[in-house]
Amino acid sequence: METIKLLGGSEVQVDLSKPSWCGSCANEIYWAKTKSGKNTPISKTEQGFYESHFANCPFAKKYRKKR
């Protein structure tokens, strides 16, 4: 596990040796743990940075929790 900083500035813990794939768009993702202990999918941008997969998945609305 290593700590990385996402594009928005948040820091997460992630094991970059274990990729997964999004069940909707089939892009490669990694499961990260936030400081609050929640799991979140992240993906690598074309520029080589990491960001929340919800920022670039065309099916993100399908997985958003209603408040």
CHARMM-style PDB file with segment names, atoms N, HN, CA, C and O in Angstrom:
ATOM      1  N   MET     1       0.845  -1.179   0.000  1.00  0.00      PROA
ATOM      2  CA  MET     1       0.000   0.000   0.000  1.00  0.00      PROA
ATOM      3  C   MET     1       0.888   1.240   0.000  1.00  0.00      PROA
ATOM      4  O   MET     1       1.917   1.295   0.674  1.00  0.00      PROA
ATOM      5  N   GLU     2       0.470   2.205  -0.757  1.00  0.00      PROA
ATOM      6  HN  GLU     2      -0.366   2.160  -1.305  1.00  0.00      PROA
ATOM      7  CA  GLU     2       1.186   3.468  -0.757  1.00  0.00      PROA
ATOM      8  C   GLU     2       0.184   4.615  -0.742  1.00  0.00      PROA
ATOM      9  O   GLU     2      -0.967   4.452  -1.147  1.00  0.00      PROA
ATOM     10  N   THR     3       0.625   5.754  -0.278  1.00  0.00      PROA
ATOM     11  HN  THR     3       1.560   5.886   0.052  1.00  0.00      PROA
ATOM     12  CA  THR     3      -0.212   6.944  -0.229  1.00  0.00      PROA
ATOM     13  C   THR     3       0.043   7.758  -1.487  1.00  0.00      PROA
ATOM     14  O   THR     3       1.189   8.064  -1.817  1.00  0.00      PROA
ATOM     15  N   ILE     4      -1.042   8.109  -2.193  1.00  0.00      PROA
ATOM     16  HN  ILE     4      -1.973   7.860  -1.924  1.00  0.00      PROA
ATOM     17  CA  ILE     4      -0.920   8.948  -3.383  1.00  0.00      PROA
ATOM     18  C   ILE     4      -1.884  10.122  -3.248  1.00  0.00      PROA
ATOM     19  O   ILE     4      -2.868  10.049  -2.512  1.00  0.00      PROA
ATOM     20  N   LYS     5      -1.595  11.189  -3.956  1.00  0.00      PROA
ATOM     21  HN  LYS     5      -0.795  11.249  -4.554  1.00  0.00      PROA
ATOM     22  CA  LYS     5      -2.455  12.373  -3.961  1.00  0.00      PROA
ATOM     23  C   LYS     5      -3.235  12.388  -5.267  1.00  0.00      PROA
ATOM     24  O   LYS     5      -2.653  12.287  -6.346  1.00  0.00      PROA
ATOM     25  N   LEU     6      -4.549  12.513  -5.165  1.00  0.00      PROA
ATOM     26  HN  LEU     6      -5.022  12.595  -4.288  1.00  0.00      PROA
ATOM     27  CA  LEU     6      -5.410  12.582  -6.344  1.00  0.00      PROA
ATOM     28  C   LEU     6      -5.413  13.991  -6.922  1.00  0.00      PROA
ATOM     29  O   LEU     6      -4.945  14.930  -6.277  1.00  0.00      PROA
ATOM     30  N   LEU     7      -5.932  14.142  -8.125  1.00  0.00      PROA
ATOM     31  HN  LEU     7      -6.312  13.380  -8.650  1.00  0.00      PROA
ATOM     32  CA  LEU     7      -5.981  15.456  -8.777  1.00  0.00      PROA
ATOM     33  C   LEU     7      -6.653  16.516  -7.920  1.00  0.00      PROA
ATOM     34  O   LEU     7      -6.227  17.671  -7.939  1.00  0.00      PROA
ATOM     35  N   GLY     8      -7.672  16.171  -7.181  1.00  0.00      PROA
ATOM     36  HN  GLY     8      -8.019  15.233  -7.165  1.00  0.00      PROA
ATOM     37  CA  GLY     8      -8.368  17.141  -6.341  1.00  0.00      PROA
ATOM     38  C   GLY     8      -7.641  17.477  -5.056  1.00  0.00      PROA
ATOM     39  O   GLY     8      -8.080  18.348  -4.305  1.00  0.00      PROA
ATOM     40  N   GLY     9      -6.522  16.791  -4.789  1.00  0.00      PROA
ATOM     41  HN  GLY     9      -6.166  16.084  -5.399  1.00  0.00      PROA
ATOM     42  CA  GLY     9      -5.740  17.072  -3.603  1.00  0.00      PROA
ATOM     43  C   GLY     9      -5.918  16.081  -2.473  1.00  0.00      PROA
ATOM     44  O   GLY     9      -5.156  16.109  -1.506  1.00  0.00      PROA
ATOM     45  N   SER    10      -6.915  15.196  -2.571  1.00  0.00      PROA
ATOM     46  HN  SER    10      -7.533  15.174  -3.356  1.00  0.00      PROA
ATOM     47  CA  SER    10      -7.138  14.204  -1.524  1.00  0.00      PROA
ATOM     48  C   SER    10      -6.038  13.150  -1.545  1.00  0.00      PROA
ATOM     49  O   SER    10      -5.523  12.793  -2.605  1.00  0.00      PROA
ATOM     50  N   GLU    11      -5.689  12.660  -0.366  1.00  0.00      PROA
ATOM     51  HN  GLU    11      -6.107  12.950   0.495  1.00  0.00      PROA
ATOM     52  CA  GLU    11      -4.718  11.573  -0.264  1.00  0.00      PROA
ATOM     53  C   GLU    11      -5.448  10.278   0.036  1.00  0.00      PROA
ATOM     54  O   GLU    11      -6.363  10.247   0.859  1.00  0.00      PROA
ATOM     55  N   VAL    12      -5.040   9.205  -0.639  1.00  0.00      PROA
ATOM     56  HN  VAL    12      -4.297   9.230  -1.308  1.00  0.00      PROA
ATOM     57  CA  VAL    12      -5.642   7.890  -0.446  1.00  0.00      PROA
ATOM     58  C   VAL    12      -4.545   6.842  -0.335  1.00  0.00      PROA
ATOM     59  O   VAL    12      -3.419   7.050  -0.786  1.00  0.00      PROA
ATOM     60  N   GLN    13      -4.892   5.716   0.271  1.00  0.00      PROA
ATOM     61  HN  GLN    13      -5.807   5.547   0.637  1.00  0.00      PROA
ATOM     62  CA  GLN    13      -4.011   4.563   0.344  1.00  0.00      PROA
ATOM     63  C   GLN    13      -4.450   3.597  -0.752  1.00  0.00      PROA
ATOM     64  O   GLN    13      -5.639   3.305  -0.882  1.00  0.00      PROA
ATOM     65  N   VAL    14      -3.494   3.100  -1.543  1.00  0.00      PROA
ATOM     66  HN  VAL    14      -2.528   3.338  -1.437  1.00  0.00      PROA
ATOM     67  CA  VAL    14      -3.860   2.220  -2.659  1.00  0.00      PROA
ATOM     68  C   VAL    14      -2.735   1.231  -2.933  1.00  0.00      PROA
ATOM     69  O   VAL    14      -1.557   1.541  -2.753  1.00  0.00      PROA
ATOM     70  N   ASP    15      -3.119   0.037  -3.371  1.00  0.00      PROA
ATOM     71  HN  ASP    15      -4.075  -0.215  -3.517  1.00  0.00      PROA
ATOM     72  CA  ASP    15      -2.155  -0.966  -3.805  1.00  0.00      PROA
ATOM     73  C   ASP    15      -2.191  -0.963  -5.333  1.00  0.00      PROA
ATOM     74  O   ASP    15      -3.099  -1.540  -5.932  1.00  0.00      PROA
ATOM     75  N   LEU    16      -1.223  -0.327  -5.957  1.00  0.00      PROA
ATOM     76  HN  LEU    16      -0.485   0.142  -5.471  1.00  0.00      PROA
ATOM     77  CA  LEU    16      -1.204  -0.179  -7.419  1.00  0.00      PROA
ATOM     78  C   LEU    16      -0.786  -1.456  -8.139  1.00  0.00      PROA
ATOM     79  O   LEU    16      -0.739  -1.485  -9.368  1.00  0.00      PROA
ATOM     80  N   SER    17      -0.485  -2.501  -7.393  1.00  0.00      PROA
ATOM     81  HN  SER    17      -0.523  -2.478  -6.394  1.00  0.00      PROA
ATOM     82  CA  SER    17      -0.119  -3.771  -8.031  1.00  0.00      PROA
ATOM     83  C   SER    17      -1.340  -4.647  -8.283  1.00  0.00      PROA
ATOM     84  O   SER    17      -1.215  -5.730  -8.856  1.00  0.00      PROA
ATOM     85  N   LYS    18      -2.532  -4.187  -7.856  1.00  0.00      PROA
ATOM     86  HN  LYS    18      -2.633  -3.307  -7.391  1.00  0.00      PROA
ATOM     87  CA  LYS    18      -3.753  -4.982  -8.006  1.00  0.00      PROA
ATOM     88  C   LYS    18      -4.833  -4.212  -8.760  1.00  0.00      PROA
ATOM     89  O   LYS    18      -5.760  -3.691  -8.140  1.00  0.00      PROA
ATOM     90  N   PRO    19      -4.731  -4.133 -10.078  1.00  0.00      PROA
ATOM     91  CA  PRO    19      -5.771  -3.425 -10.824  1.00  0.00      PROA
ATOM     92  C   PRO    19      -7.064  -4.239 -10.916  1.00  0.00      PROA
ATOM     93  O   PRO    19      -7.052  -5.467 -10.827  1.00  0.00      PROA
ATOM     94  N   SER    20      -8.160  -3.533 -11.093  1.00  0.00      PROA
ATOM     95  HN  SER    20      -8.169  -2.536 -11.165  1.00  0.00      PROA
ATOM     96  CA  SER    20      -9.472  -4.115 -11.371  1.00  0.00      PROA
ATOM     97  C   SER    20      -9.992  -3.424 -12.618  1.00  0.00      PROA
ATOM     98  O   SER    20      -9.303  -2.582 -13.194  1.00  0.00      PROA
ATOM     99  N   TRP    21     -11.190  -3.767 -13.035  1.00  0.00      PROA
ATOM    100  HN  TRP    21     -11.749  -4.450 -12.566  1.00  0.00      PROA
ATOM    101  CA  TRP    21     -11.789  -3.119 -14.194  1.00  0.00      PROA
ATOM    102  C   TRP    21     -13.210  -2.729 -13.855  1.00  0.00      PROA
ATOM    103  O   TRP    21     -13.938  -3.476 -13.202  1.00  0.00      PROA
ATOM    104  N   CYS    22     -13.591  -1.552 -14.305  1.00  0.00      PROA
ATOM    105  HN  CYS    22     -12.999  -0.945 -14.835  1.00  0.00      PROA
ATOM    106  CA  CYS    22     -14.939  -1.038 -14.073  1.00  0.00      PROA
ATOM    107  C   CYS    22     -15.940  -1.968 -14.762  1.00  0.00      PROA
ATOM    108  O   CYS    22     -15.764  -2.329 -15.926  1.00  0.00      PROA
ATOM    109  N   GLY    23     -16.982  -2.348 -14.039  1.00  0.00      PROA
ATOM    110  HN  GLY    23     -17.125  -2.055 -13.093  1.00  0.00      PROA
ATOM    111  CA  GLY    23     -17.995  -3.239 -14.591  1.00  0.00      PROA
ATOM    112  C   GLY    23     -18.871  -2.594 -15.644  1.00  0.00      PROA
ATOM    113  O   GLY    23     -19.568  -3.290 -16.383  1.00  0.00      PROA
ATOM    114  N   SER    24     -18.845  -1.275 -15.722  1.00  0.00      PROA
ATOM    115  HN  SER    24     -18.279  -0.710 -15.122  1.00  0.00      PROA
ATOM    116  CA  SER    24     -19.677  -0.575 -16.704  1.00  0.00      PROA
ATOM    117  C   SER    24     -18.899  -0.132 -17.931  1.00  0.00      PROA
ATOM    118  O   SER    24     -19.315  -0.406 -19.057  1.00  0.00      PROA
ATOM    119  N   CYS    25     -17.765   0.554 -17.730  1.00  0.00      PROA
ATOM    120  HN  CYS    25     -17.427   0.776 -16.815  1.00  0.00      PROA
ATOM    121  CA  CYS    25     -17.027   1.089 -18.882  1.00  0.00      PROA
ATOM    122  C   CYS    25     -15.787   0.258 -19.223  1.00  0.00      PROA
ATOM    123  O   CYS    25     -15.150   0.503 -20.248  1.00  0.00      PROA
ATOM    124  N   ALA    26     -15.437  -0.711 -18.390  1.00  0.00      PROA
ATOM    125  HN  ALA    26     -15.954  -0.910 -17.557  1.00  0.00      PROA
ATOM    126  CA  ALA    26     -14.312  -1.636 -18.597  1.00  0.00      PROA
ATOM    127  C   ALA    26     -12.932  -0.977 -18.530  1.00  0.00      PROA
ATOM    128  O   ALA    26     -11.943  -1.587 -18.938  1.00  0.00      PROA
ATOM    129  N   ASN    27     -12.847   0.269 -18.020  1.00  0.00      PROA
ATOM    130  HN  ASN    27     -13.650   0.764 -17.689  1.00  0.00      PROA
ATOM    131  CA  ASN    27     -11.544   0.908 -17.837  1.00  0.00      PROA
ATOM    132  C   ASN    27     -10.852   0.322 -16.613  1.00  0.00      PROA
ATOM    133  O   ASN    27     -11.510  -0.166 -15.693  1.00  0.00      PROA
ATOM    134  N   GLU    28      -9.532   0.370 -16.604  1.00  0.00      PROA
ATOM    135  HN  GLU    28      -8.997   0.766 -17.351  1.00  0.00      PROA
ATOM    136  CA  GLU    28      -8.761  -0.112 -15.463  1.00  0.00      PROA
ATOM    137  C   GLU    28      -8.931   0.840 -14.279  1.00  0.00      PROA
ATOM    138  O   GLU    28      -8.809   2.056 -14.426  1.00  0.00      PROA
ATOM    139  N   ILE    29      -9.212   0.275 -13.110  1.00  0.00      PROA
ATOM    140  HN  ILE    29      -9.311  -0.713 -12.991  1.00  0.00      PROA
ATOM    141  CA  ILE    29      -9.363   1.058 -11.889  1.00  0.00      PROA
ATOM    142  C   ILE    29      -8.550   0.407 -10.771  1.00  0.00      PROA
ATOM    143  O   ILE    29      -8.113  -0.738 -10.881  1.00  0.00      PROA
ATOM    144  N   TYR    30      -8.361   1.161  -9.705  1.00  0.00      PROA
ATOM    145  HN  TYR    30      -8.716   2.092  -9.615  1.00  0.00      PROA
ATOM    146  CA  TYR    30      -7.733   0.652  -8.488  1.00  0.00      PROA
ATOM    147  C   TYR    30      -8.640   1.024  -7.338  1.00  0.00      PROA
ATOM    148  O   TYR    30      -9.245   2.096  -7.346  1.00  0.00      PROA
ATOM    149  N   TRP    31      -8.744   0.152  -6.345  1.00  0.00      PROA
ATOM    150  HN  TRP    31      -8.253  -0.718  -6.338  1.00  0.00      PROA
ATOM    151  CA  TRP    31      -9.548   0.446  -5.174  1.00  0.00      PROA
ATOM    152  C   TRP    31      -8.663   1.076  -4.124  1.00  0.00      PROA
ATOM    153  O   TRP    31      -7.675   0.486  -3.686  1.00  0.00      PROA
ATOM    154  N   ALA    32      -9.027   2.276  -3.725  1.00  0.00      PROA
ATOM    155  HN  ALA    32      -9.830   2.755  -4.080  1.00  0.00      PROA
ATOM    156  CA  ALA    32      -8.258   3.039  -2.750  1.00  0.00      PROA
ATOM    157  C   ALA    32      -9.077   3.201  -1.478  1.00  0.00      PROA
ATOM    158  O   ALA    32     -10.301   3.074  -1.498  1.00  0.00      PROA
ATOM    159  N   LYS    33      -8.407   3.478  -0.392  1.00  0.00      PROA
ATOM    160  HN  LYS    33      -7.413   3.581  -0.375  1.00  0.00      PROA
ATOM    161  CA  LYS    33      -9.061   3.738   0.889  1.00  0.00      PROA
ATOM    162  C   LYS    33      -8.803   5.193   1.260  1.00  0.00      PROA
ATOM    163  O   LYS    33      -7.660   5.650   1.288  1.00  0.00      PROA
ATOM    164  N   THR    34      -9.880   5.906   1.543  1.00  0.00      PROA
ATOM    165  HN  THR    34     -10.808   5.534   1.521  1.00  0.00      PROA
ATOM    166  CA  THR    34      -9.773   7.317   1.928  1.00  0.00      PROA
ATOM    167  C   THR    34      -9.344   7.433   3.390  1.00  0.00      PROA
ATOM    168  O   THR    34      -9.281   6.436   4.109  1.00  0.00      PROA
ATOM    169  N   LYS    35      -9.051   8.656   3.817  1.00  0.00      PROA
ATOM    170  HN  LYS    35      -9.102   9.466   3.232  1.00  0.00      PROA
ATOM    171  CA  LYS    35      -8.672   8.886   5.214  1.00  0.00      PROA
ATOM    172  C   LYS    35      -9.795   8.506   6.170  1.00  0.00      PROA
ATOM    173  O   LYS    35      -9.538   8.128   7.313  1.00  0.00      PROA
ATOM    174  N   SER    36     -11.046   8.603   5.707  1.00  0.00      PROA
ATOM    175  HN  SER    36     -11.256   8.909   4.778  1.00  0.00      PROA
ATOM    176  CA  SER    36     -12.180   8.236   6.556  1.00  0.00      PROA
ATOM    177  C   SER    36     -12.466   6.738   6.529  1.00  0.00      PROA
ATOM    178  O   SER    36     -13.408   6.274   7.172  1.00  0.00      PROA
ATOM    179  N   GLY    37     -11.653   5.973   5.784  1.00  0.00      PROA
ATOM    180  HN  GLY    37     -10.888   6.349   5.262  1.00  0.00      PROA
ATOM    181  CA  GLY    37     -11.789   4.518   5.763  1.00  0.00      PROA
ATOM    182  C   GLY    37     -12.725   3.962   4.704  1.00  0.00      PROA
ATOM    183  O   GLY    37     -12.989   2.759   4.685  1.00  0.00      PROA
ATOM    184  N   LYS    38     -13.228   4.814   3.826  1.00  0.00      PROA
ATOM    185  HN  LYS    38     -13.014   5.790   3.842  1.00  0.00      PROA
ATOM    186  CA  LYS    38     -14.135   4.347   2.772  1.00  0.00      PROA
ATOM    187  C   LYS    38     -13.351   3.912   1.540  1.00  0.00      PROA
ATOM    188  O   LYS    38     -12.302   4.475   1.227  1.00  0.00      PROA
ATOM    189  N   ASN    39     -13.872   2.905   0.847  1.00  0.00      PROA
ATOM    190  HN  ASN    39     -14.724   2.448   1.102  1.00  0.00      PROA
ATOM    191  CA  ASN    39     -13.261   2.450  -0.399  1.00  0.00      PROA
ATOM    192  C   ASN    39     -13.788   3.285  -1.552  1.00  0.00      PROA
ATOM    193  O   ASN    39     -14.974   3.611  -1.600  1.00  0.00      PROA
ATOM    194  N   THR    40     -12.906   3.631  -2.481  1.00  0.00      PROA
ATOM    195  HN  THR    40     -11.942   3.366  -2.442  1.00  0.00      PROA
ATOM    196  CA  THR    40     -13.301   4.433  -3.633  1.00  0.00      PROA
ATOM    197  C   THR    40     -12.492   4.004  -4.858  1.00  0.00      PROA
ATOM    198  O   THR    40     -11.300   3.721  -4.742  1.00  0.00      PROA
ATOM    199  N   PRO    41     -13.129   3.954  -6.026  1.00  0.00      PROA
ATOM    200  CA  PRO    41     -12.390   3.592  -7.232  1.00  0.00      PROA
ATOM    201  C   PRO    41     -11.627   4.796  -7.773  1.00  0.00      PROA
ATOM    202  O   PRO    41     -12.157   5.906  -7.813  1.00  0.00      PROA
ATOM    203  N   ILE    42     -10.399   4.577  -8.184  1.00  0.00      PROA
ATOM    204  HN  ILE    42      -9.968   3.675  -8.151  1.00  0.00      PROA
ATOM    205  CA  ILE    42      -9.605   5.635  -8.814  1.00  0.00      PROA
ATOM    206  C   ILE    42      -9.066   5.102 -10.133  1.00  0.00      PROA
ATOM    207  O   ILE    42      -8.950   3.891 -10.323  1.00  0.00      PROA
ATOM    208  N   SER    43      -8.744   6.001 -11.028  1.00  0.00      PROA
ATOM    209  HN  SER    43      -8.838   6.985 -10.874  1.00  0.00      PROA
ATOM    210  CA  SER    43      -8.177   5.606 -12.313  1.00  0.00      PROA
ATOM    211  C   SER    43      -7.108   6.614 -12.720  1.00  0.00      PROA
ATOM    212  O   SER    43      -7.047   7.728 -12.200  1.00  0.00      PROA
ATOM    213  N   LYS    44      -6.282   6.200 -13.647  1.00  0.00      PROA
ATOM    214  HN  LYS    44      -6.331   5.295 -14.069  1.00  0.00      PROA
ATOM    215  CA  LYS    44      -5.182   7.032 -14.116  1.00  0.00      PROA
ATOM    216  C   LYS    44      -5.631   7.816 -15.342  1.00  0.00      PROA
ATOM    217  O   LYS    44      -6.255   7.262 -16.247  1.00  0.00      PROA
ATOM    218  N   THR    45      -5.308   9.113 -15.369  1.00  0.00      PROA
ATOM    219  HN  THR    45      -4.801   9.563 -14.634  1.00  0.00      PROA
ATOM    220  CA  THR    45      -5.649   9.943 -16.516  1.00  0.00      PROA
ATOM    221  C   THR    45      -4.634   9.730 -17.635  1.00  0.00      PROA
ATOM    222  O   THR    45      -3.599   9.098 -17.427  1.00  0.00      PROA
ATOM    223  N   GLU    46      -4.928  10.249 -18.799  1.00  0.00      PROA
ATOM    224  HN  GLU    46      -5.769  10.762 -18.968  1.00  0.00      PROA
ATOM    225  CA  GLU    46      -3.988  10.146 -19.923  1.00  0.00      PROA
ATOM    226  C   GLU    46      -2.678  10.870 -19.641  1.00  0.00      PROA
ATOM    227  O   GLU    46      -1.645  10.540 -20.224  1.00  0.00      PROA
ATOM    228  N   GLN    47      -2.718  11.867 -18.739  1.00  0.00      PROA
ATOM    229  HN  GLN    47      -3.557  12.135 -18.266  1.00  0.00      PROA
ATOM    230  CA  GLN    47      -1.518  12.623 -18.384  1.00  0.00      PROA
ATOM    231  C   GLN    47      -0.701  11.925 -17.294  1.00  0.00      PROA
ATOM    232  O   GLN    47       0.377  12.398 -16.933  1.00  0.00      PROA
ATOM    233  N   GLY    48      -1.206  10.804 -16.769  1.00  0.00      PROA
ATOM    234  HN  GLY    48      -2.082  10.420 -17.062  1.00  0.00      PROA
ATOM    235  CA  GLY    48      -0.473  10.044 -15.764  1.00  0.00      PROA
ATOM    236  C   GLY    48      -0.817  10.359 -14.325  1.00  0.00      PROA
ATOM    237  O   GLY    48      -0.158   9.863 -13.411  1.00  0.00      PROA
ATOM    238  N   PHE    49      -1.849  11.182 -14.101  1.00  0.00      PROA
ATOM    239  HN  PHE    49      -2.385  11.585 -14.843  1.00  0.00      PROA
ATOM    240  CA  PHE    49      -2.288  11.508 -12.746  1.00  0.00      PROA
ATOM    241  C   PHE    49      -3.408  10.561 -12.345  1.00  0.00      PROA
ATOM    242  O   PHE    49      -4.031   9.933 -13.201  1.00  0.00      PROA
ATOM    243  N   TYR    50      -3.665  10.459 -11.059  1.00  0.00      PROA
ATOM    244  HN  TYR    50      -3.159  10.970 -10.364  1.00  0.00      PROA
ATOM    245  CA  TYR    50      -4.772   9.642 -10.571  1.00  0.00      PROA
ATOM    246  C   TYR    50      -5.911  10.545 -10.138  1.00  0.00      PROA
ATOM    247  O   TYR    50      -5.687  11.627  -9.594  1.00  0.00      PROA
ATOM    248  N   GLU    51      -7.159  10.086 -10.388  1.00  0.00      PROA
ATOM    249  HN  GLU    51      -7.340   9.207 -10.830  1.00  0.00      PROA
ATOM    250  CA  GLU    51      -8.344  10.822  -9.973  1.00  0.00      PROA
ATOM    251  C   GLU    51      -9.455   9.832  -9.666  1.00  0.00      PROA
ATOM    252  O   GLU    51      -9.368   8.656 -10.020  1.00  0.00      PROA
ATOM    253  N   SER    52     -10.486  10.309  -9.013  1.00  0.00      PROA
ATOM    254  HN  SER    52     -10.557  11.264  -8.725  1.00  0.00      PROA
ATOM    255  CA  SER    52     -11.635   9.462  -8.737  1.00  0.00      PROA
ATOM    256  C   SER    52     -12.187   8.942 -10.070  1.00  0.00      PROA
ATOM    257  O   SER    52     -12.312   9.701 -11.031  1.00  0.00      PROA
ATOM    258  N   HSD    53     -12.509   7.673 -10.122  1.00  0.00      PROA
ATOM    259  HN  HSD    53     -12.408   7.056  -9.341  1.00  0.00      PROA
ATOM    260  CA  HSD    53     -13.050   7.114 -11.363  1.00  0.00      PROA
ATOM    261  C   HSD    53     -14.416   7.718 -11.672  1.00  0.00      PROA
ATOM    262  O   HSD    53     -14.841   7.730 -12.827  1.00  0.00      PROA
ATOM    263  N   PHE    54     -15.102   8.217 -10.652  1.00  0.00      PROA
ATOM    264  HN  PHE    54     -14.756   8.207  -9.714  1.00  0.00      PROA
ATOM    265  CA  PHE    54     -16.398   8.854 -10.887  1.00  0.00      PROA
ATOM    266  C   PHE    54     -16.258  10.118 -11.732  1.00  0.00      PROA
ATOM    267  O   PHE    54     -17.235  10.561 -12.336  1.00  0.00      PROA
ATOM    268  N   ALA    55     -15.072  10.702 -11.787  1.00  0.00      PROA
ATOM    269  HN  ALA    55     -14.278  10.342 -11.297  1.00  0.00      PROA
ATOM    270  CA  ALA    55     -14.845  11.918 -12.565  1.00  0.00      PROA
ATOM    271  C   ALA    55     -14.754  11.642 -14.062  1.00  0.00      PROA
ATOM    272  O   ALA    55     -14.977  12.546 -14.866  1.00  0.00      PROA
ATOM    273  N   ASN    56     -14.428  10.399 -14.451  1.00  0.00      PROA
ATOM    274  HN  ASN    56     -14.247   9.665 -13.797  1.00  0.00      PROA
ATOM    275  CA  ASN    56     -14.266  10.140 -15.883  1.00  0.00      PROA
ATOM    276  C   ASN    56     -15.059   8.946 -16.408  1.00  0.00      PROA
ATOM    277  O   ASN    56     -14.954   8.627 -17.593  1.00  0.00      PROA
ATOM    278  N   CYS    57     -15.843   8.280 -15.575  1.00  0.00      PROA
ATOM    279  HN  CYS    57     -15.928   8.539 -14.613  1.00  0.00      PROA
ATOM    280  CA  CYS    57     -16.650   7.153 -16.036  1.00  0.00      PROA
ATOM    281  C   CYS    57     -17.971   7.674 -16.606  1.00  0.00      PROA
ATOM    282  O   CYS    57     -18.677   8.424 -15.933  1.00  0.00      PROA
ATOM    283  N   PRO    58     -18.309   7.287 -17.831  1.00  0.00      PROA
ATOM    284  CA  PRO    58     -19.570   7.757 -18.419  1.00  0.00      PROA
ATOM    285  C   PRO    58     -20.807   7.186 -17.720  1.00  0.00      PROA
ATOM    286  O   PRO    58     -21.919   7.657 -17.955  1.00  0.00      PROA
ATOM    287  N   PHE    59     -20.625   6.181 -16.869  1.00  0.00      PROA
ATOM    288  HN  PHE    59     -19.721   5.798 -16.678  1.00  0.00      PROA
ATOM    289  CA  PHE    59     -21.744   5.563 -16.162  1.00  0.00      PROA
ATOM    290  C   PHE    59     -21.765   5.909 -14.673  1.00  0.00      PROA
ATOM    291  O   PHE    59     -22.426   5.223 -13.893  1.00  0.00      PROA
ATOM    292  N   ALA    60     -21.055   6.959 -14.270  1.00  0.00      PROA
ATOM    293  HN  ALA    60     -20.518   7.516 -14.903  1.00  0.00      PROA
ATOM    294  CA  ALA    60     -20.913   7.316 -12.854  1.00  0.00      PROA
ATOM    295  C   ALA    60     -22.262   7.565 -12.170  1.00  0.00      PROA
ATOM    296  O   ALA    60     -22.430   7.212 -11.003  1.00  0.00      PROA
ATOM    297  N   LYS    61     -23.212   8.158 -12.868  1.00  0.00      PROA
ATOM    298  HN  LYS    61     -23.076   8.444 -13.816  1.00  0.00      PROA
ATOM    299  CA  LYS    61     -24.517   8.450 -12.261  1.00  0.00      PROA
ATOM    300  C   LYS    61     -25.197   7.184 -11.749  1.00  0.00      PROA
ATOM    301  O   LYS    61     -25.940   7.227 -10.769  1.00  0.00      PROA
ATOM    302  N   LYS    62     -24.948   6.085 -12.396  1.00  0.00      PROA
ATOM    303  HN  LYS    62     -24.344   6.049 -13.193  1.00  0.00      PROA
ATOM    304  CA  LYS    62     -25.546   4.805 -12.019  1.00  0.00      PROA
ATOM    305  C   LYS    62     -25.131   4.387 -10.604  1.00  0.00      PROA
ATOM    306  O   LYS    62     -25.876   3.678  -9.927  1.00  0.00      PROA
ATOM    307  N   TYR    63     -23.962   4.816 -10.157  1.00  0.00      PROA
ATOM    308  HN  TYR    63     -23.357   5.392 -10.706  1.00  0.00      PROA
ATOM    309  CA  TYR    63     -23.422   4.380  -8.879  1.00  0.00      PROA
ATOM    310  C   TYR    63     -23.469   5.437  -7.779  1.00  0.00      PROA
ATOM    311  O   TYR    63     -23.051   5.168  -6.653  1.00  0.00      PROA
ATOM    312  N   ARG    64     -23.964   6.616  -8.080  1.00  0.00      PROA
ATOM    313  HN  ARG    64     -24.304   6.834  -8.995  1.00  0.00      PROA
ATOM    314  CA  ARG    64     -24.036   7.662  -7.071  1.00  0.00      PROA
ATOM    315  C   ARG    64     -25.111   7.326  -6.039  1.00  0.00      PROA
ATOM    316  O   ARG    64     -26.202   6.863  -6.373  1.00  0.00      PROA
ATOM    317  N   LYS    65     -24.771   7.573  -4.780  1.00  0.00      PROA
ATOM    318  HN  LYS    65     -23.885   7.949  -4.508  1.00  0.00      PROA
ATOM    319  CA  LYS    65     -25.732   7.347  -3.703  1.00  0.00      PROA
ATOM    320  C   LYS    65     -26.627   8.570  -3.565  1.00  0.00      PROA
ATOM    321  O   LYS    65     -26.153   9.703  -3.644  1.00  0.00      PROA
ATOM    322  N   LYS    66     -27.923   8.343  -3.359  1.00  0.00      PROA
ATOM    323  HN  LYS    66     -28.309   7.423  -3.295  1.00  0.00      PROA
ATOM    324  CA  LYS    66     -28.847   9.451  -3.163  1.00  0.00      PROA
ATOM    325  C   LYS    66     -28.703   9.977  -1.742  1.00  0.00      PROA
ATOM    326  O   LYS    66     -28.576   9.204  -0.793  1.00  0.00      PROA
ATOM    327  N   ARG    67     -28.725  11.273  -1.609  1.00  0.00      PROA
ATOM    328  HN  ARG    67     -28.828  11.901  -2.380  1.00  0.00      PROA
ATOM    329  CA  ARG    67     -28.591  11.902  -0.283  1.00  0.00      PROA
ATOM    330  C   ARG    67     -29.927  12.277   0.271  1.00  0.00      PROA
ATOM    331  OT1 ARG    67     -30.008  12.816   1.375  1.00  0.00      PROA
TER     332      ARG     67
END
